[in-house]
């Protein structure tokens, strides 16, 4: 029973680390305000940078996919001699 609970604890720790890492990467900022209370904010500049990167990667991937599909169609239409 104890190994099951320690496994679950490790799983939760991994999930929290991944979520915090993804949040920091995407522009979510954890901070403490002047009253000492924790808060969460969004660094809009960082979030925009990440959004632009994701959009650019998606565009490149789409272009590559369409190019490969076009090449495959041309090969199919070209008779083998």
N, C-alpha and C positions, 0 to 999 in steps of 0.2 A: 504494500500500500504506500509506503513512504517513497519508493522509487517512482511510483506513478505520479505522486504529487511533486517530486523534485523535477521530473520530466516536464510536467505541466508548467512549473515555475520557470524552467529554462525556456520553454516555448514562448511564454509571455514576455520574458526578457528580450528574446530575439525580435518578437513582433514590435515591442516598444522601441527598440533601437532602430529598426527599419523605418517605422513611422516617423520618429524624430529626425532621422537622417533625411528622409524624403521631404519632410516639412522644411527643414533648414535649407536643403538644396533648392526647393521651389520658391523660396522667398518668405516662408512663414517664420517670424522671429518671436522667440520667447523672451520675455523681459520682466523686470520688476519695476513697478512705478514708484513714485516718491513715498507712498504709504507702505511700501514693502509687500504689496499684493502682487501676485504673479499675474501676468497677462499674456495675451498672444496678439500679435499684429502682423501685418503683411508688408513686406518691403516691396513696394510696387515696382520699383526699378528692376530688382532682381527677378521678380515674377514675370515681368515683361521680357527680360532677356531669355529666361527659360522657355517661355511660350514661343518666342521667335525661333529659338533653336529647335524646338519640337516641330514647329511648322515647317522649317527649312528641311529637317530630316525627313519628314513625311512627304514633302514635295519631291525631294531627290529619290526617295524610295519608289514613289509613284511613277516618276519618269523612267527609272530603271526598269520597273515592271512592265510598263507599256512598251519600252524599247525592246525588251526581251520577247514580249508577246508579238510585236511587229516582226521581229526577226524570225520567230517560229512560223508565223503565217507566210512570210515570203519564202522560207525554205519549203514549206508544204506546197505552195503554189508553183515552185520552180520544178520542172520535170527533170528527173535524173537522166543523165546521158552517159 
